[in-house]
């Protein structure tokens, strides 16, 4: 969907690895998906429709397959629909319709899709997976992911740049979780021991999300103090004139 509206202030500086991955991966998928996006436009499909269908597909894949322990096929379905996040943005750019509404819808439905994935893991471990600890870890991953996103959005809403990326952002949470789930699903095809990848990945995401949350809270606290100090200095300077 449309690109988010720029927020005034100092932007967070991504790591070199993240920047290169984002640059080359997006360039590759843009070339691959542009013809498909153009095809959808010619058929009268709107970017918002693609966003909604993509989210519905991810939610269905996560909440239907994962609770049954079908991690391989669930991940295949989710991955196919995750590409809608690139298709709708490509369509919006071709149509010249990047907008605040598009950015809002895209971001909101991303949170819905993320929640469904970790809810699917939690349902598996609460049921046939029979592991209350991993169920709790999955729920923590779900909740912390939402809070991590909220801290940045709320910080920017009160006028702070929130100039920090954090250890584990949305892309890392999804890649680590989905790759681990997909490989763990190969256990059903007779690959021994590989099912333990998912629990390890969930713990990594949980710890990484906690670290990222602390990083963002500390950053917002520091930037808030700096902004208040600058405002007080301006006020004192104005009063002295």
Secondary structure, 3 states (H helix, E strand, C coil): CCCCCCCCCCCCCCCHHHHHHHHHHHHHHHHHHHHHHHHHHHCCCCHHHHHHHHHHHHHHHHHHHHHHCCHHHHHHHHHHHHCHHHHHHHHHHHHCCCCHHHHHHHHHHHHHHHHHHHHHHHHHHHCCCCCHHHHHHHHHHHHHHHHHHHHHHHHHHCCCCCCCCCCCCHHHHHHHHHHHHHHHHHHHHCCCCCCHHHHHHHHHHHHHHHHHHHHHHHHHHHHHHHHHHHHHHHHHHHHHC
